[in-house]
């Protein structure tokens, strides 16, 4: 009998129960986002303009994604405290749109290149941490981060030699950990 070994004695569940990711209706989402942002920015009294469009890198591919780019005199307020207000607006917009959680990555908010800078920062952190794991054999645990940010690090290190990544923990305390891929190099 040829059975695949699954840790903890559980058999792998068939993937038949996995629902396909629903499409994002860009036109409807853009209209709803405009309605939400006009109301929210007016009520908050922010001097901010925005543009809703497919992300520049995805525009030609026709993928169903939207990016809201903010600019204006109050943009520093959106970016203060690690872009806390920008990310909060994005979260509320996802709720306003009643987006399936699997589509949250497809509607992004950005201001003054914050997302691109954060992406570069995460990728650099991933490479530096992976090198540290290779040299010391000790696992490296990142502070808790969003699923989107953990995914960026997983993808950055997907083909990296001598290391592997795993997400551990629950909810908003979930962390990404980098381990050595060679168990002989792990400390006892």
C-alpha positions, 0 to 999 in steps of 0.5 A, a space after each residue: 500500500 503506497 501512502 504518503 506520510 502526513 505528519 500527525 497521522 492525518 490524511 491529506 484532504 482532497 482539494 475538491 473542497 477548495 473553492 475557486 477564487 471569485 473574479 473581481 468586477 473592476 468597474 463595479 468595485 471602482 464605482 463603489 470605491 469612489 462612493 466610499 472614498 468621496 464620503 470618507 475623505 469628506 467626513 474626515 476633512 482630508 485634503 487628498 485626491 485619489 485615482 483608481 486604476 489597475 496597478 501599473 504593472 498589471 494594467 496591460 495584463 488585464 488581471 482584475 486588480 485595482 490600486 487607489 493612489 492618493 496624493 495631496 496636501 494631507 498625504 503625510 497623515 495617511 503615511 504617519 505611523 507606518 501608514 496606519 490610516 492608509 491601511 485602515 482606509 483600505 481595510 474599511 474599503 474591503 468591508 464596504 465592498 463586501 469583498 471575499 477575503 481571497 480578493 483583498 490583495 486585489 484592491 490596494 491603497 498606496 500613497 507616495 510609493 509607500 507600497 513599493 518601498 515596503 515591498 523592497 524593504 520586506 524583500 531585503 529583510 527576507 534575504 538578510 534573514 535567510 543569510 543569517 539562518 544559513 550562517 548560524 543554523 538558528 531559525 529567524 522569526 519575524 514580528 507578526 505581520 499581515 498575510 500579504 506581507 508574509 506572502 511576499 517573504 515566502 515568495 522571495 525565498 521560495 527558490 532560496 537554497 538551504 532555507 525554508 519558510 513557515 507561517 506560525 501562530 494565529 490571527 494577527 499574531 501570525 509570524 513568518 519563520 525562516 529555518 535552515 533546510 538542512 536539519 543537520 545544521 540546526 542546533 540541537 
